[in-house]
Each structure stands twice: as C-alpha cells, then as structure tokens.
Amino acid sequence: MRRRDVLWHLGAGLLMLAGATFAGEAQVSPGENPHPVHLVRPHAAPLSAMAQLGQKIFYDPSLSSSGQLSCASCHSPQHAYGAPNDGPVMLGGADLTRQGARAVPSLGYLERQPNFSIGPEQSDDNVVSVTIVAALGQKSTRATKTATGTAASAANIVPQGGLFWDGRADTLQGQALFPLLDPREMDGGSIERVAGLLRHAPYFERFVGLFGAGVLNSSRLLVSEAMFAVARYQFEDATFHPYTSKYDYWLEGKARLSESELRGLQLFNDPDKANCAGCHLSSPTRDGLPPLFTDHQYEALGAPRNAALIQNRDPTYFDLGVCGPQRKDIAERQYCGMFLTPTLRNVATRHAFFHNGVFGSLQQVLDFYNFRDTNPEKIYPLGADGRLQKYNDIPQAYRTNVDVADPPFNRHPGDEPAMTPQDEADIIAFLKTLTDGFQPARSTD
C-alpha cells in the first residue's frame, strides 16, 4: 500500500472509531479521536532582525501609489491573511478604484509550498524541460483523484506547486514583488520608485545595519533585499501558519467534534460522496506534519464567469490560469484553464472563492461541486439564444481540459447529486473546524 493511501486509511480509521468504545480500550467520549497523533508544528521563536524589517515593510502603505495600501491591506491578519472585504476582488491603484485581476489568495500556510513544476517536483540534478514533461503528460494516463487514491494521483503529470493562482512565483520573495508593482494593486510604479521610498522610510537604517550602506546604492538590490525580508517575516511569524484549528486539536486528542462535524469529515473523505480529500489532503504526514489540505496540483474546474469583474465585460477576455494572461511562459495548451488548488485552512473566513471570486459562500461552492454536472442549469446562465452556457469562462477550444473524471464531477445530467442538503451542511460544519484560534479545554487531570 502506498504512503498516502496508508495515511488516508489511518484518518478514516480514526473517524470510524471516534465516539466508539471497544472491549479492552480506554473509555472514549463521543467525538474524541481514539487514537491521537502528535503534530509537529513550526518552532516558535522571536523574529530575527531580518524578519522584523520585513514586518515593517509588510505594514507600510507608503510604498503604494495611493499611500493607503500595504501588503496587510489585502492580506489581513484578522482574516487569516486573506482579503478583508466582501467583494470578489480587492481594489487598488492610485485612487483605490481599480479591480484586482483575481480573488486574493491567503498568505497563510505557504511555508511548505513546493516550487512550480509539471508533474512531481524534480531533483536539481535531473531537471527536464517543461516542454518535454508536458509532452509526456499528453501521452500518459491520468490517475483519477479520489480520497483513497492520492498516492497514484500524486504522480500525475500536471502543473503543481508555485505561488499565486497560476504558480508564476516560486518563492515568497518573488511573490511579494508582483503586487507591489501591479498597477491594479499597490501600483509601486517601478523598482527605482520603490527603492526611493525605501531610502526615506523610517526603517531605512535597518537596511544599513543588515546589509551595509552599499545596499542603498543599488535600487534593484535594495528592493530585492526588502522582498527577502518580507519573505522571512512570513516564514518566521507563527501567525502565518499556527495550526491551531479545532481539527488540529482533534487529531491530537485535545478536542471533540460534534456529530455534524464528524459526518462532514467522513463525507469530506468519502470518494463516493464529496471526495474533497482527493485534492485537499486531510491526514498528517508520516513524520507528523499537520495536513495542509491541498495536494498543490492544478485543476480546470470550469467555474462560471464572474459578471462582476470589469475585465469580463470584454467577451474575448479569458483568464486561463497557467496559460495566462499573467504568466506567459507555459505554451502547453492542455493546461489552459487550470488554477492552483488552495489550502482549505481558514476557508470559512473567506468571502470570495475560486480564482475569479464568483462564489461568495461555502454553500455556493458546495452547490457548484454537487450540481455542475447533474443539474448545470443551477450553476450556469442561459445565453441570448436560450442555450445553457456551461463552462462559459473557458474558450471552447480548451473545454476538454475541464475535469470530468474525478468524483463528484464524473456524474451526468439526470444522475443523483453526490450530496444531500444535509451532507452539504455537515461538510460546512467540518470546514469550520479548520479555522485557526480554537482554544481546547484545559485538562483537569
């Protein structure tokens, strides 16, 4: 049995045993994990001088053209480092009226994000070009992604890893630079302009102390070191990856799940029902690292077009994820329409889902998974000709890239939906256990 299958069966076994008592076993209260595990969380330590500088930069709105937008404005610590607004995207630019291109992803839980690759990440001494790997992917058989078969699907030759919805940055340092210069976001203008602002920032002497006075003489080096400091802040500050959800404590035997939450977990892991764990892995790793609730792979799910986005008023405009328009280095068309599978940690705190923010609630998201193929009229609009516009945010030429193999997307019109309304309610109850900040009850022993 492969490693990930073992982990899933371990998690499923824990679930089935929760709340049950067997002869010879200690009494287990309803909702408890009868076989708790030890989770290995990142070591907590005071921030280094580099990370302290990064913290200053992260909260500095003066680096934006409006003077009002910092990294923290769109990645709010009060919202699990996601967007604080209720809209599909954030507003930026010089007067804070320009829509961002995509829904703001969380900056939480990126400390273990692998680099972008096609297929499993390659070793440094055996790098094969994307073109060659993609050609192999066209000829290879793609394993169906199910909660009980994640070991097989991990080997699929599909895009995985990287940061942003399209994976165009591999490091937190590289990721931090894009919104700083994007005219729809912080709108910093240029490397030279940002460097000029950093030279006059109240914390500029910290650059000299860390890098020497010479760093102020090179705009490119100064901005690069500033972004490195931001990356160190995100990596070192435990609030970016606390692993303090109710589910974490349940895994450790320090919390109880309600009946609804337990049913939701079972549905989450059931390949014949929601099958969420096919992509959003829910078991700890063999060495005790908490689950990230993502397999880091990319999927084309065919989310409906969001009419609230100004860019979508142009009928010829399509956001194709890996294929552009923001990244331009992937020519392989079989990946058009694919976007990164995000973590589900703190997902219940979000107000915008999928890359285009087309859904505003978990209920809408689950309805999409449930009805996309059995009752598509509940998901997609009708065109002027009265015909259903399924997959209306992907050009016709790339609609064969949409996932129709992985459950629950393997159903057809007229089939019974995978989930009942109660199932959806239970899954939402479980997803809420992934929110950080849970306080387990103190032991009285």
TORKOL-4160 file (C-alpha; in steps of 0.2 Angstrom, whole numbers, padded with zeros to 4 digits, m for minus):
445
<pt num="1" X="0000" Y="0000" Z="0000"/>
<pt num="2" X="0007" Y="0017" Z="m0005"/>
<pt num="3" X="0011" Y="0030" Z="0008"/>
<pt num="4" X="m0003" Y="0042" Z="0005"/>
<pt num="5" X="m0016" Y="0028" Z="0005"/>
<pt num="6" X="m0009" Y="0022" Z="0022"/>
<pt num="7" X="m0012" Y="0040" Z="0028"/>
<pt num="8" X="m0030" Y="0041" Z="0022"/>
<pt num="9" X="m0034" Y="0024" Z="0029"/>
<pt num="10" X="m0027" Y="0030" Z="0045"/>
<pt num="11" X="m0038" Y="0045" Z="0045"/>
<pt num="12" X="m0053" Y="0035" Z="0040"/>
<pt num="13" X="m0050" Y="0023" Z="0054"/>
<pt num="14" X="m0049" Y="0037" Z="0067"/>
<pt num="15" X="m0065" Y="0044" Z="0061"/>
<pt num="16" X="m0074" Y="0027" Z="0061"/>
<pt num="17" X="m0068" Y="0024" Z="0079"/>
<pt num="18" X="m0072" Y="0041" Z="0085"/>
<pt num="19" X="m0085" Y="0040" Z="0099"/>
<pt num="20" X="m0084" Y="0021" Z="0100"/>
<pt num="21" X="m0079" Y="0011" Z="0114"/>
<pt num="22" X="m0071" Y="m0007" Z="0112"/>
<pt num="23" X="m0068" Y="m0020" Z="0125"/>
<pt num="24" X="m0050" Y="m0018" Z="0132"/>
<pt num="25" X="m0049" Y="0000" Z="0127"/>
<pt num="26" X="m0050" Y="0016" Z="0137"/>
<pt num="27" X="m0066" Y="0025" Z="0138"/>
<pt num="28" X="m0068" Y="0037" Z="0123"/>
<pt num="29" X="m0080" Y="0051" Z="0124"/>
<pt num="30" X="m0091" Y="0054" Z="0109"/>
<pt num="31" X="m0082" Y="0065" Z="0096"/>
<pt num="32" X="m0065" Y="0062" Z="0103"/>
<pt num="33" X="m0051" Y="0055" Z="0092"/>
<pt num="34" X="m0047" Y="0037" Z="0100"/>
<pt num="35" X="m0030" Y="0037" Z="0093"/>
<pt num="36" X="m0022" Y="0054" Z="0094"/>
<pt num="37" X="m0007" Y="0059" Z="0085"/>
<pt num="38" X="0007" Y="0071" Z="0089"/>
<pt num="39" X="0008" Y="0085" Z="0077"/>
<pt num="40" X="0025" Y="0094" Z="0073"/>
<pt num="41" X="0022" Y="0112" Z="0072"/>
<pt num="42" X="0035" Y="0125" Z="0066"/>
<pt num="43" X="0046" Y="0130" Z="0080"/>
<pt num="44" X="0041" Y="0147" Z="0088"/>
<pt num="45" X="0055" Y="0159" Z="0091"/>
<pt num="46" X="0057" Y="0178" Z="0092"/>
<pt num="47" X="0058" Y="0186" Z="0075"/>
<pt num="48" X="0075" Y="0189" Z="0068"/>
<pt num="49" X="0081" Y="0206" Z="0064"/>
<pt num="50" X="0078" Y="0202" Z="0045"/>
<pt num="51" X="0060" Y="0197" Z="0049"/>
<pt num="52" X="0057" Y="0212" Z="0060"/>
<pt num="53" X="0062" Y="0223" Z="0045"/>
<pt num="54" X="0050" Y="0213" Z="0034"/>
<pt num="55" X="0036" Y="0216" Z="0046"/>
<pt num="56" X="0039" Y="0235" Z="0045"/>
<pt num="57" X="0038" Y="0233" Z="0026"/>
<pt num="58" X="0023" Y="0222" Z="0026"/>
<pt num="59" X="0013" Y="0235" Z="0035"/>
<pt num="60" X="0020" Y="0250" Z="0026"/>
<pt num="61" X="0006" Y="0259" Z="0015"/>
<pt num="62" X="0018" Y="0272" Z="0009"/>
<pt num="63" X="0026" Y="0260" Z="m0004"/>
<pt num="64" X="0009" Y="0261" Z="m0014"/>
<pt num="65" X="0005" Y="0275" Z="m0026"/>
<pt num="66" X="m0011" Y="0279" Z="m0015"/>
<pt num="67" X="m0001" Y="0279" Z="0001"/>
<pt num="68" X="m0015" Y="0269" Z="0008"/>
<pt num="69" X="m0012" Y="0251" Z="0003"/>
<pt num="70" X="0001" Y="0239" Z="0011"/>
<pt num="71" X="0003" Y="0221" Z="0010"/>
<pt num="72" X="m0008" Y="0219" Z="0025"/>
<pt num="73" X="m0022" Y="0229" Z="0017"/>
<pt num="74" X="m0026" Y="0214" Z="0005"/>
<pt num="75" X="m0019" Y="0200" Z="0017"/>
<pt num="76" X="m0026" Y="0205" Z="0033"/>
<pt num="77" X="m0020" Y="0196" Z="0049"/>
<pt num="78" X="m0038" Y="0197" Z="0056"/>
<pt num="79" X="m0044" Y="0187" Z="0041"/>
<pt num="80" X="m0031" Y="0173" Z="0040"/>
<pt num="81" X="m0020" Y="0184" Z="0029"/>
<pt num="82" X="m0034" Y="0184" Z="0016"/>
<pt num="83" X="m0045" Y="0198" Z="0009"/>
<pt num="84" X="m0054" Y="0209" Z="0022"/>
<pt num="85" X="m0068" Y="0214" Z="0010"/>
<pt num="86" X="m0084" Y="0205" Z="0004"/>
<pt num="87" X="m0081" Y="0208" Z="m0014"/>
<pt num="88" X="m0074" Y="0196" Z="m0027"/>
<pt num="89" X="m0058" Y="0205" Z="m0028"/>
<pt num="90" X="m0049" Y="0220" Z="m0019"/>
<pt num="91" X="m0047" Y="0237" Z="m0026"/>
<pt num="92" X="m0031" Y="0246" Z="m0029"/>
<pt num="93" X="m0021" Y="0258" Z="m0040"/>
<pt num="94" X="m0018" Y="0276" Z="m0037"/>
<pt num="95" X="m0036" Y="0280" Z="m0031"/>
<pt num="96" X="m0041" Y="0263" Z="m0025"/>
<pt num="97" X="m0054" Y="0261" Z="m0038"/>
<pt num="98" X="m0046" Y="0248" Z="m0049"/>
<pt num="99" X="m0051" Y="0230" Z="m0048"/>
<pt num="100" X="m0038" Y="0217" Z="m0045"/>
<pt num="101" X="m0037" Y="0203" Z="m0058"/>
<pt num="102" X="m0041" Y="0189" Z="m0047"/>
<pt num="103" X="m0048" Y="0184" Z="m0029"/>
<pt num="104" X="m0035" Y="0187" Z="m0016"/>
<pt num="105" X="m0027" Y="0171" Z="m0010"/>
<pt num="106" X="m0022" Y="0169" Z="0008"/>
<pt num="107" X="m0004" Y="0170" Z="0013"/>
<pt num="108" X="m0006" Y="0158" Z="0026"/>
<pt num="109" X="0002" Y="0140" Z="0026"/>
<pt num="110" X="0014" Y="0144" Z="0012"/>
<pt num="111" X="0029" Y="0138" Z="0021"/>
<pt num="112" X="0029" Y="0121" Z="0014"/>
<pt num="113" X="0023" Y="0126" Z="m0004"/>
<pt num="114" X="0034" Y="0117" Z="m0017"/>
<pt num="115" X="0041" Y="0126" Z="m0032"/>
<pt num="116" X="0031" Y="0126" Z="m0048"/>
<pt num="117" X="0033" Y="0110" Z="m0059"/>
<pt num="118" X="0024" Y="0100" Z="m0072"/>
<pt num="119" X="0022" Y="0083" Z="m0063"/>
<pt num="120" X="0031" Y="0079" Z="m0047"/>
<pt num="121" X="0045" Y="0091" Z="m0042"/>
<pt num="122" X="0061" Y="0086" Z="m0050"/>
<pt num="123" X="0078" Y="0085" Z="m0041"/>
<pt num="124" X="0091" Y="0098" Z="m0045"/>
<pt num="125" X="0102" Y="0086" Z="m0054"/>
<pt num="126" X="0088" Y="0079" Z="m0065"/>
<pt num="127" X="0079" Y="0094" Z="m0072"/>
<pt num="128" X="0069" Y="0090" Z="m0088"/>
<pt num="129" X="0061" Y="0105" Z="m0098"/>
<pt num="130" X="0043" Y="0109" Z="m0096"/>
<pt num="131" X="0040" Y="0106" Z="m0114"/>
<pt num="132" X="0047" Y="0088" Z="m0113"/>
<pt num="133" X="0037" Y="0084" Z="m0097"/>
<pt num="134" X="0021" Y="0091" Z="m0104"/>
<pt num="135" X="0023" Y="0081" Z="m0120"/>
<pt num="136" X="0025" Y="0065" Z="m0109"/>
<pt num="137" X="0009" Y="0071" Z="m0099"/>
<pt num="138" X="m0001" Y="0071" Z="m0115"/>
<pt num="139" X="0003" Y="0053" Z="m0118"/>
<pt num="140" X="0002" Y="0047" Z="m0100"/>
<pt num="141" X="m0014" Y="0041" Z="m0092"/>
<pt num="142" X="m0020" Y="0052" Z="m0078"/>
<pt num="143" X="m0025" Y="0044" Z="m0062"/>
<pt num="144" X="m0042" Y="0048" Z="m0056"/>
<pt num="145" X="m0041" Y="0059" Z="m0040"/>
<pt num="146" X="m0050" Y="0051" Z="m0026"/>
<pt num="147" X="m0048" Y="0052" Z="m0007"/>
<pt num="148" X="m0042" Y="0034" Z="m0006"/>
<pt num="149" X="m0030" Y="0035" Z="m0021"/>
<pt num="150" X="m0020" Y="0051" Z="m0018"/>
<pt num="151" X="m0004" Y="0041" Z="m0020"/>
<pt num="152" X="m0007" Y="0037" Z="m0038"/>
<pt num="153" X="m0014" Y="0054" Z="m0042"/>
<pt num="154" X="0002" Y="0062" Z="m0034"/>
<pt num="155" X="0012" Y="0056" Z="m0049"/>
<pt num="156" X="0000" Y="0064" Z="m0062"/>
<pt num="157" X="0010" Y="0075" Z="m0075"/>
<pt num="158" X="0000" Y="0091" Z="m0072"/>
<pt num="159" X="0006" Y="0108" Z="m0065"/>
<pt num="160" X="0009" Y="0109" Z="m0047"/>
<pt num="161" X="0017" Y="0120" Z="m0034"/>
<pt num="162" X="0022" Y="0138" Z="m0035"/>
<pt num="163" X="0013" Y="0153" Z="m0028"/>
<pt num="164" X="m0002" Y="0164" Z="m0034"/>
<pt num="165" X="m0017" Y="0156" Z="m0043"/>
<pt num="166" X="m0005" Y="0152" Z="m0058"/>
<pt num="167" X="0011" Y="0147" Z="m0049"/>
<pt num="168" X="0021" Y="0161" Z="m0058"/>
<pt num="169" X="0032" Y="0164" Z="m0042"/>
<pt num="170" X="0042" Y="0150" Z="m0033"/>
<pt num="171" X="0047" Y="0160" Z="m0018"/>
<pt num="172" X="0039" Y="0171" Z="m0005"/>
<pt num="173" X="0052" Y="0184" Z="m0010"/>
<pt num="174" X="0047" Y="0183" Z="m0028"/>
<pt num="175" X="0028" Y="0183" Z="m0024"/>
<pt num="176" X="0030" Y="0199" Z="m0013"/>
<pt num="177" X="0036" Y="0209" Z="m0028"/>
<pt num="178" X="0022" Y="0206" Z="m0040"/>
<pt num="179" X="0008" Y="0216" Z="m0030"/>
<pt num="180" X="0020" Y="0229" Z="m0026"/>
<pt num="181" X="0022" Y="0234" Z="m0044"/>
<pt num="182" X="0005" Y="0229" Z="m0051"/>
<pt num="183" X="m0005" Y="0245" Z="m0056"/>
<pt num="184" X="m0021" Y="0236" Z="m0050"/>
<pt num="185" X="m0014" Y="0233" Z="m0033"/>
<pt num="186" X="m0001" Y="0243" Z="m0024"/>
<pt num="187" X="0005" Y="0251" Z="m0040"/>
<pt num="188" X="0023" Y="0255" Z="m0035"/>
<pt num="189" X="0027" Y="0261" Z="m0052"/>
<pt num="190" X="0045" Y="0254" Z="m0054"/>
<pt num="191" X="0059" Y="0247" Z="m0045"/>
<pt num="192" X="0068" Y="0264" Z="m0044"/>
<pt num="193" X="0052" Y="0272" Z="m0037"/>
<pt num="194" X="0050" Y="0259" Z="m0023"/>
<pt num="195" X="0069" Y="0260" Z="m0019"/>
<pt num="196" X="0067" Y="0279" Z="m0017"/>
<pt num="197" X="0053" Y="0276" Z="m0005"/>
<pt num="198" X="0063" Y="0263" Z="0005"/>
<pt num="199" X="0078" Y="0275" Z="0006"/>
<pt num="200" X="0067" Y="0288" Z="0015"/>
<pt num="201" X="0057" Y="0275" Z="0025"/>
<pt num="202" X="0058" Y="0277" Z="0044"/>
<pt num="203" X="0066" Y="0260" Z="0045"/>
<pt num="204" X="0079" Y="0263" Z="0031"/>
<pt num="205" X="0093" Y="0262" Z="0044"/>
<pt num="206" X="0089" Y="0244" Z="0047"/>
<pt num="207" X="0094" Y="0240" Z="0029"/>
<pt num="208" X="0111" Y="0248" Z="0033"/>
<pt num="209" X="0113" Y="0238" Z="0048"/>
<pt num="210" X="0109" Y="0221" Z="0040"/>
<pt num="211" X="0116" Y="0223" Z="0023"/>
<pt num="212" X="0129" Y="0238" Z="0024"/>
<pt num="213" X="0127" Y="0255" Z="0017"/>
<pt num="214" X="0131" Y="0249" Z="m0001"/>
<pt num="215" X="0114" Y="0242" Z="m0002"/>
<pt num="216" X="0106" Y="0259" Z="m0003"/>
<pt num="217" X="0116" Y="0262" Z="m0019"/>
<pt num="218" X="0108" Y="0249" Z="m0030"/>
<pt num="219" X="0089" Y="0251" Z="m0032"/>
<pt num="220" X="0087" Y="0233" Z="m0038"/>
<pt num="221" X="0097" Y="0226" Z="m0024"/>
<pt num="222" X="0088" Y="0236" Z="m0011"/>
<pt num="223" X="0071" Y="0231" Z="m0017"/>
<pt num="224" X="0077" Y="0213" Z="m0018"/>
<pt num="225" X="0083" Y="0213" Z="0000"/>
<pt num="226" X="0067" Y="0221" Z="0005"/>
<pt num="227" X="0056" Y="0207" Z="m0003"/>
<pt num="228" X="0068" Y="0194" Z="0005"/>
<pt num="229" X="0064" Y="0202" Z="0022"/>
<pt num="230" X="0046" Y="0201" Z="0019"/>
<pt num="231" X="0048" Y="0183" Z="0015"/>
<pt num="232" X="0057" Y="0180" Z="0031"/>
<pt num="233" X="0044" Y="0188" Z="0041"/>
<pt num="234" X="0030" Y="0177" Z="0033"/>
<pt num="235" X="0041" Y="0162" Z="0036"/>
<pt num="236" X="0046" Y="0166" Z="0054"/>
<pt num="237" X="0030" Y="0173" Z="0061"/>
<pt num="238" X="0019" Y="0159" Z="0068"/>
<pt num="239" X="0003" Y="0168" Z="0064"/>
<pt num="240" X="0005" Y="0164" Z="0046"/>
<pt num="241" X="0005" Y="0145" Z="0050"/>
<pt num="242" X="m0001" Y="0142" Z="0068"/>
<pt num="243" X="m0010" Y="0125" Z="0065"/>
<pt num="244" X="m0022" Y="0130" Z="0080"/>
<pt num="245" X="m0039" Y="0124" Z="0072"/>
<pt num="246" X="m0051" Y="0113" Z="0081"/>
<pt num="247" X="m0047" Y="0099" Z="0069"/>
<pt num="248" X="m0028" Y="0100" Z="0073"/>
<pt num="249" X="m0033" Y="0098" Z="0091"/>
<pt num="250" X="m0045" Y="0084" Z="0087"/>
<pt num="251" X="m0031" Y="0075" Z="0079"/>
<pt num="252" X="m0021" Y="0077" Z="0095"/>
<pt num="253" X="m0035" Y="0071" Z="0106"/>
<pt num="254" X="m0037" Y="0088" Z="0113"/>
<pt num="255" X="m0055" Y="0092" Z="0106"/>
<pt num="256" X="m0071" Y="0084" Z="0102"/>
<pt num="257" X="m0080" Y="0085" Z="0085"/>
<pt num="258" X="m0099" Y="0087" Z="0085"/>
<pt num="259" X="m0110" Y="0074" Z="0076"/>
<pt num="260" X="m0112" Y="0085" Z="0062"/>
<pt num="261" X="m0093" Y="0089" Z="0061"/>
<pt num="262" X="m0089" Y="0071" Z="0061"/>
<pt num="263" X="m0101" Y="0067" Z="0047"/>
<pt num="264" X="m0094" Y="0081" Z="0037"/>
<pt num="265" X="m0076" Y="0074" Z="0040"/>
<pt num="266" X="m0082" Y="0057" Z="0034"/>
<pt num="267" X="m0091" Y="0065" Z="0018"/>
<pt num="268" X="m0075" Y="0075" Z="0015"/>
<pt num="269" X="m0065" Y="0059" Z="0014"/>
<pt num="270" X="m0078" Y="0048" Z="0005"/>
<pt num="271" X="m0074" Y="0046" Z="m0013"/>
<pt num="272" X="m0092" Y="0041" Z="m0017"/>
<pt num="273" X="m0098" Y="0057" Z="m0009"/>
<pt num="274" X="m0089" Y="0074" Z="m0009"/>
<pt num="275" X="m0072" Y="0067" Z="m0012"/>
<pt num="276" X="m0064" Y="0083" Z="m0006"/>
<pt num="277" X="m0049" Y="0074" Z="0001"/>
<pt num="278" X="m0044" Y="0069" Z="m0017"/>
<pt num="279" X="m0037" Y="0086" Z="m0019"/>
<pt num="280" X="m0037" Y="0093" Z="m0001"/>
<pt num="281" X="m0027" Y="0080" Z="0009"/>
<pt num="282" X="m0034" Y="0079" Z="0027"/>
<pt num="283" X="m0021" Y="0067" Z="0035"/>
<pt num="284" X="m0005" Y="0072" Z="0044"/>
<pt num="285" X="0011" Y="0067" Z="0035"/>
<pt num="286" X="0021" Y="0051" Z="0041"/>
<pt num="287" X="0033" Y="0062" Z="0050"/>
<pt num="288" X="0019" Y="0071" Z="0060"/>
<pt num="289" X="0017" Y="0087" Z="0050"/>
<pt num="290" X="m0001" Y="0094" Z="0050"/>
<pt num="291" X="m0011" Y="0092" Z="0034"/>
<pt num="292" X="m0011" Y="0107" Z="0023"/>
<pt num="293" X="m0027" Y="0102" Z="0014"/>
<pt num="294" X="m0020" Y="0104" Z="m0003"/>
<pt num="295" X="m0011" Y="0092" Z="m0015"/>
<pt num="296" X="m0003" Y="0108" Z="m0023"/>
<pt num="297" X="m0009" Y="0102" Z="m0040"/>
<pt num="298" X="m0019" Y="0112" Z="m0053"/>
<pt num="299" X="m0036" Y="0109" Z="m0059"/>
<pt num="300" X="m0048" Y="0116" Z="m0073"/>
<pt num="301" X="m0065" Y="0115" Z="m0064"/>
<pt num="302" X="m0075" Y="0126" Z="m0076"/>
<pt num="303" X="m0081" Y="0139" Z="m0063"/>
<pt num="304" X="m0094" Y="0151" Z="m0071"/>
<pt num="305" X="m0089" Y="0168" Z="m0077"/>
<pt num="306" X="m0090" Y="0182" Z="m0065"/>
<pt num="307" X="m0100" Y="0196" Z="m0072"/>
<pt num="308" X="m0095" Y="0207" Z="m0058"/>
<pt num="309" X="m0077" Y="0209" Z="m0065"/>
<pt num="310" X="m0075" Y="0223" Z="m0076"/>
<pt num="311" X="m0062" Y="0214" Z="m0087"/>
<pt num="312" X="m0075" Y="0201" Z="m0091"/>
<pt num="313" X="m0085" Y="0214" Z="m0100"/>
<pt num="314" X="m0074" Y="0210" Z="m0115"/>
<pt num="315" X="m0081" Y="0194" Z="m0122"/>
<pt num="316" X="m0064" Y="0190" Z="m0129"/>
<pt num="317" X="m0055" Y="0191" Z="m0112"/>
<pt num="318" X="m0052" Y="0174" Z="m0103"/>
<pt num="319" X="m0042" Y="0171" Z="m0088"/>
<pt num="320" X="m0033" Y="0154" Z="m0092"/>
<pt num="321" X="m0023" Y="0152" Z="m0076"/>
<pt num="322" X="m0007" Y="0143" Z="m0080"/>
<pt num="323" X="m0008" Y="0149" Z="m0099"/>
<pt num="324" X="m0010" Y="0167" Z="m0095"/>
<pt num="325" X="m0013" Y="0181" Z="m0096"/>
<pt num="326" X="m0002" Y="0185" Z="m0081"/>
<pt num="327" X="0011" Y="0171" Z="m0084"/>
<pt num="328" X="0017" Y="0169" Z="m0102"/>
<pt num="329" X="0030" Y="0155" Z="m0101"/>
<pt num="330" X="0018" Y="0140" Z="m0102"/>
<pt num="331" X="0014" Y="0136" Z="m0121"/>
<pt num="332" X="0006" Y="0119" Z="m0117"/>
<pt num="333" X="m0012" Y="0121" Z="m0121"/>
<pt num="334" X="m0018" Y="0106" Z="m0112"/>
<pt num="335" X="m0016" Y="0116" Z="m0096"/>
<pt num="336" X="m0026" Y="0131" Z="m0101"/>
<pt num="337" X="m0040" Y="0135" Z="m0088"/>
<pt num="338" X="m0030" Y="0126" Z="m0074"/>
<pt num="339" X="m0028" Y="0135" Z="m0057"/>
<pt num="340" X="m0019" Y="0130" Z="m0041"/>
<pt num="341" X="m0029" Y="0120" Z="m0028"/>
<pt num="342" X="m0028" Y="0131" Z="m0012"/>
<pt num="343" X="m0027" Y="0126" Z="0006"/>
<pt num="344" X="m0044" Y="0124" Z="0014"/>
<pt num="345" X="m0037" Y="0130" Z="0031"/>
<pt num="346" X="m0047" Y="0145" Z="0037"/>
<pt num="347" X="m0058" Y="0143" Z="0022"/>
<pt num="348" X="m0074" Y="0148" Z="0032"/>
<pt num="349" X="m0067" Y="0165" Z="0035"/>
<pt num="350" X="m0066" Y="0169" Z="0016"/>
<pt num="351" X="m0079" Y="0179" Z="0006"/>
<pt num="352" X="m0073" Y="0175" Z="m0012"/>
<pt num="353" X="m0070" Y="0158" Z="m0019"/>
<pt num="354" X="m0061" Y="0152" Z="m0034"/>
<pt num="355" X="m0049" Y="0162" Z="m0044"/>
<pt num="356" X="m0062" Y="0174" Z="m0050"/>
<pt num="357" X="m0072" Y="0176" Z="m0034"/>
<pt num="358" X="m0088" Y="0171" Z="m0042"/>
<pt num="359" X="m0094" Y="0162" Z="m0027"/>
<pt num="360" X="m0097" Y="0171" Z="m0010"/>
<pt num="361" X="m0101" Y="0157" Z="0002"/>
<pt num="362" X="m0096" Y="0139" Z="0006"/>
<pt num="363" X="m0114" Y="0135" Z="0002"/>
<pt num="364" X="m0112" Y="0141" Z="m0016"/>
<pt num="365" X="m0096" Y="0132" Z="m0018"/>
<pt num="366" X="m0103" Y="0115" Z="m0012"/>
<pt num="367" X="m0118" Y="0118" Z="m0024"/>
<pt num="368" X="m0106" Y="0120" Z="m0038"/>
<pt num="369" X="m0097" Y="0103" Z="m0034"/>
<pt num="370" X="m0114" Y="0095" Z="m0032"/>
<pt num="371" X="m0124" Y="0101" Z="m0047"/>
<pt num="372" X="m0111" Y="0106" Z="m0060"/>
<pt num="373" X="m0114" Y="0090" Z="m0070"/>
<pt num="374" X="m0131" Y="0084" Z="m0064"/>
<pt num="375" X="m0140" Y="0100" Z="m0064"/>
<pt num="376" X="m0129" Y="0113" Z="m0073"/>
<pt num="377" X="m0144" Y="0124" Z="m0075"/>
<pt num="378" X="m0142" Y="0128" Z="m0057"/>
<pt num="379" X="m0124" Y="0134" Z="m0060"/>
<pt num="380" X="m0123" Y="0142" Z="m0077"/>
<pt num="381" X="m0133" Y="0156" Z="m0086"/>
<pt num="382" X="m0143" Y="0155" Z="m0102"/>
<pt num="383" X="m0136" Y="0164" Z="m0117"/>
<pt num="384" X="m0146" Y="0176" Z="m0128"/>
<pt num="385" X="m0151" Y="0161" Z="m0139"/>
<pt num="386" X="m0158" Y="0152" Z="m0123"/>
<pt num="387" X="m0145" Y="0139" Z="m0123"/>
<pt num="388" X="m0136" Y="0134" Z="m0107"/>
<pt num="389" X="m0118" Y="0142" Z="m0106"/>
<pt num="390" X="m0109" Y="0128" Z="m0097"/>
<pt num="391" X="m0090" Y="0132" Z="m0094"/>
<pt num="392" X="m0093" Y="0149" Z="m0100"/>
<pt num="393" X="m0077" Y="0156" Z="m0093"/>
<pt num="394" X="m0066" Y="0145" Z="m0104"/>
<pt num="395" X="m0064" Y="0146" Z="m0123"/>
<pt num="396" X="m0072" Y="0132" Z="m0132"/>
<pt num="397" X="m0055" Y="0126" Z="m0138"/>
<pt num="398" X="m0050" Y="0122" Z="m0120"/>
<pt num="399" X="m0065" Y="0115" Z="m0113"/>
<pt num="400" X="m0059" Y="0097" Z="m0115"/>
<pt num="401" X="m0046" Y="0102" Z="m0101"/>
<pt num="402" X="m0060" Y="0103" Z="m0088"/>
<pt num="403" X="m0060" Y="0089" Z="m0075"/>
<pt num="404" X="m0075" Y="0077" Z="m0079"/>
<pt num="405" X="m0066" Y="0061" Z="m0072"/>
<pt num="406" X="m0064" Y="0065" Z="m0053"/>
<pt num="407" X="m0079" Y="0062" Z="m0042"/>
<pt num="408" X="m0091" Y="0071" Z="m0040"/>
<pt num="409" X="m0088" Y="0078" Z="m0057"/>
<pt num="410" X="m0090" Y="0061" Z="m0065"/>
<pt num="411" X="m0109" Y="0062" Z="m0065"/>
<pt num="412" X="m0121" Y="0067" Z="m0079"/>
<pt num="413" X="m0137" Y="0076" Z="m0081"/>
<pt num="414" X="m0151" Y="0066" Z="m0073"/>
<pt num="415" X="m0139" Y="0057" Z="m0061"/>
<pt num="416" X="m0142" Y="0059" Z="m0042"/>
<pt num="417" X="m0131" Y="0073" Z="m0035"/>
<pt num="418" X="m0117" Y="0066" Z="m0024"/>
<pt num="419" X="m0123" Y="0076" Z="m0009"/>
<pt num="420" X="m0139" Y="0079" Z="0000"/>
<pt num="421" X="m0143" Y="0096" Z="0008"/>
<pt num="422" X="m0139" Y="0088" Z="0025"/>
<pt num="423" X="m0122" Y="0082" Z="0018"/>
<pt num="424" X="m0118" Y="0099" Z="0012"/>
<pt num="425" X="m0122" Y="0107" Z="0029"/>
<pt num="426" X="m0112" Y="0094" Z="0038"/>
<pt num="427" X="m0097" Y="0097" Z="0026"/>
<pt num="428" X="m0098" Y="0116" Z="0030"/>
<pt num="429" X="m0098" Y="0112" Z="0049"/>
<pt num="430" X="m0082" Y="0102" Z="0046"/>
<pt num="431" X="m0074" Y="0115" Z="0036"/>
<pt num="432" X="m0077" Y="0127" Z="0050"/>
<pt num="433" X="m0066" Y="0116" Z="0061"/>
<pt num="434" X="m0051" Y="0121" Z="0050"/>
<pt num="435" X="m0052" Y="0139" Z="0057"/>
<pt num="436" X="m0037" Y="0144" Z="0067"/>
<pt num="437" X="m0038" Y="0151" Z="0085"/>
<pt num="438" X="m0048" Y="0137" Z="0093"/>
<pt num="439" X="m0045" Y="0135" Z="0112"/>
<pt num="440" X="m0045" Y="0117" Z="0118"/>
<pt num="441" X="m0052" Y="0114" Z="0135"/>
<pt num="442" X="m0039" Y="0113" Z="0149"/>
<pt num="443" X="m0037" Y="0095" Z="0156"/>
<pt num="444" X="m0042" Y="0094" Z="0174"/>
<pt num="445" X="m0031" Y="0078" Z="0177"/>
